[in-house]
């Protein structure tokens, strides 16, 4: 057994929203930002667990040292059962890793097929898993479509039964299906994603997000290294129960956290907060 920990980007999301007696929005830019933040951060929560799973699958279980183990060392116990094709990352009752984030519970990874080959399938589940006070549930399955030798690498991802329970008792759910590409260039790593997600937000309202293949959401590793965790380009349509759709344009590829939101005739520029850490939220009022 070895000791590891994984860096997971901090996440929680809030809706701090108000309206007047005639149901007009009081602060459009704040509402747009909160809706976009919620979708981005809830997606990031599961993407970051996927990153942890990838690190665990590549972990050197034969090495007696901890150097060179990437993001995993010194915090959680990791065990591998080759016969059952299962890896368990156990954070115990509470494990403080990098960035002072406390995690508890387990991330469980199972797989089938040959890693690196087309058709390799990885499934991630959770057992009492909590990070930064947010309990995470669901089943995330990814299938390698192209194999690791391809550039870009292509794989599909589905999330079923996704659920986040926050410290204030609020709950958000998520179901998702995406196609993701990961391309290595001479000086960067570029990840794109298109597909759809839906669920119930922290206010109990149904929501959905759709990204078309022609305008995929795009992330750059170089931008993340500079502290910009939001997408750098792509267009997403966010729908929230009882409201006009919001069309979110994440930009031209520049490293920033700026997005433009169009709702009906209103256009607002917002700053996307992809690393929110709030513990409560205000319920969206309808008048």
DAQUIFEN-V857560 format. One record per run of one state. SS is the DSSP state (hx for helix, st for strand, lp for the rest). FROM is the first residue (numbers start at 1). LEN is the number of residues. If there is no record, write none. Layout:
BEGIN
{{SS FROM LEN} {SS FROM LEN}}
END
This chain:
BEGIN
{{lp 1 1} {st 2 3} {lp 5 14} {st 19 1} {lp 20 5} {st 25 1} {lp 26 2} {hx 28 30} {lp 58 18} {st 76 6} {lp 82 4} {st 86 5} {lp 91 4} {st 95 2} {lp 97 1} {hx 98 3} {lp 101 1} {st 102 11} {lp 113 8} {st 121 11} {lp 132 2} {st 134 11} {lp 145 8} {st 153 13} {lp 166 5} {st 171 14} {lp 185 4} {st 189 12} {lp 201 5} {st 206 6} {lp 212 1} {hx 213 3} {lp 216 1} {st 217 4} {hx 221 5} {lp 226 7} {st 233 8} {lp 241 5} {st 246 7} {lp 253 5} {st 258 6} {lp 264 2} {st 266 6} {lp 272 16}}
END
